[in-house]
């Protein structure tokens, strides 16, 4: 773990940083923002969760009795209980969510969902052969690479504490995913490990864990599992966190900006442009300047919670001028390549004629 962190800092230190003050200044700012977030959750947790705590307290006996019954059933078999809570339940959630999305991906129906597609000219429908190939890796990664054991105590945590833990998990995931993700974008590692994931420039939900097994362990699993391990979290909180993390990464890769769901524009742009938007929450991207190009695009304008039924590609359309500029640029590039090709052919013909 130490060697990985050292390699991250070494690689990033030898690359220019867009943020004023350099990389060290960005690291200090990141530590301040994340530290402040944790302190905020700890200091103001009571006032933020007071009403929710009352609801939890009213139904707490029900959940505790349910957990006690489950715990008693698996008594003496903590490993089996762990696999039930940290593997089976998240697998059902992950599989169910992606099964629904894949129906849309494969059939390109119903139209009231496909109209929310971010990259409208891609995956309409998805290539079945490419999907089958991705599924083999996804099943292997999900079934055979699991997180470490966590406590399975008889008492459930309070709602207050569980909420604080979830906030800490999210911040730790942002920290470790951002830097491990940037590490895998280094040329020496990208070609061998991360290029596989970027085969999908227009991602779909199921490819969120389509990755080389080493990358899946270090960049997908580790940032998510680290929080519950460091905090010694209860299995119930860990199970909830794994489910949330899997649904979150599925939504980030799904390719549809659906109403009332988190915006996937940020990570979709990463797959489209490759060298932008490395994180989850966007905190470290802003501090390191790795979202600067994204913030100048229509995708950034659409990067918000959609609260209506009108697709954002319609309410915030791409400028026709920019579309025409792209077409002109493409034609110019094609013409340039054609003229270069013609010049080479002319030169070859001239040599043969001289001979």
C-alpha positions, 0 to 999 in steps of 0.5 A: 500500500505504501509503495502504491501511494509513493508511486502515485505521488512520484508520477503526479509530482513529475506532471504539471499541475493546473492549480496555482501553487502546484501539487503540494498546495492542491494536496493541502487543500484536499486535506483541508476540504476532506478533513473539514467534511469529516469534522462537519459530519461529526460536529453537526451530526445531531442537528442534521439527523435529528428527525431521521434519528427519531424515525429510526428510533421509532422503528429501531426495535423492528430492525434490531429484531430482524437482525437478531433473528438473522444473526441467530440463524448464522450463529457461529458461522460469521463467514457465511453471514459475511458472504450473505451480507457483503456478497449476496445482497450487493450482488442481487442489487447490482445484478437487478439494476444492470439487468434492467439497463441491459434490456434497454441497451440490447433492444434500444427500447423503450424510447422513453428511456433511450431518449435520455442517452448522453452519447446519442449516436452510440450503443443504439443498440449495443454490440452483442458480441462486445457485451458478451465479452465484457460480461465474462470479465464482469462476472469473474471480477464480481464473483471472485474478488471480494472485500475483506471480512468486517465485524458481524456483531449482534447489535446494530449501529445507531442511525446517527453513527451509520450516517457518519460512517457513510459520509466518511466512506464517500470521502475515503473513496474519493481520495483513494479512487482519484489517485489510484485512477490517475496512477492507472492512466500513467502510460506504463500502466495504462496499456497493460491494465486500464486500456481494457476499461476504456474500450468503452468510450460510450459506457453502459452500466455493466462495464463499471467493473469491466477491468483487469483484475489487478485494477479491479482490486486496487482501484475499484475494490480498495477505495470502497472497502477501505472505509469499513475496514478502517472504521471497523464498521458493522456488516449491516452498514458495510452491506448498505455501503457496498449496495450504494457504491455499486448502484452509484458506479452503475449509474455513472457508467449507464450512459443515460441521464435519467430523471431524479438520478445522480448525473452520469455526465462527469464520468461519461465525459471521462470515457469520452475524453480520457484525461479529465474527471478522474474522481467520484465526487469531483472534489479532487478534480477541481483541486487538481484542475483535471476537470478544466476542459469539462467545465467548458462543455455542454456536458458540464451544463447538463451535470445536474439532477434532472427534475423534469421529464425533458432530456437535458440534451433537448433543454440544453442542446449542443450548439449548432455552430459547434456541430458545424465547426466539428464537421468542418474540422473533420472534413478539413482533416480528411482533406489534409490527409487526402492531400498528403496521401496524394502527394506521397503517391505523386512522389512515388509515381514521379520516382517510378517515371524517372526510373 
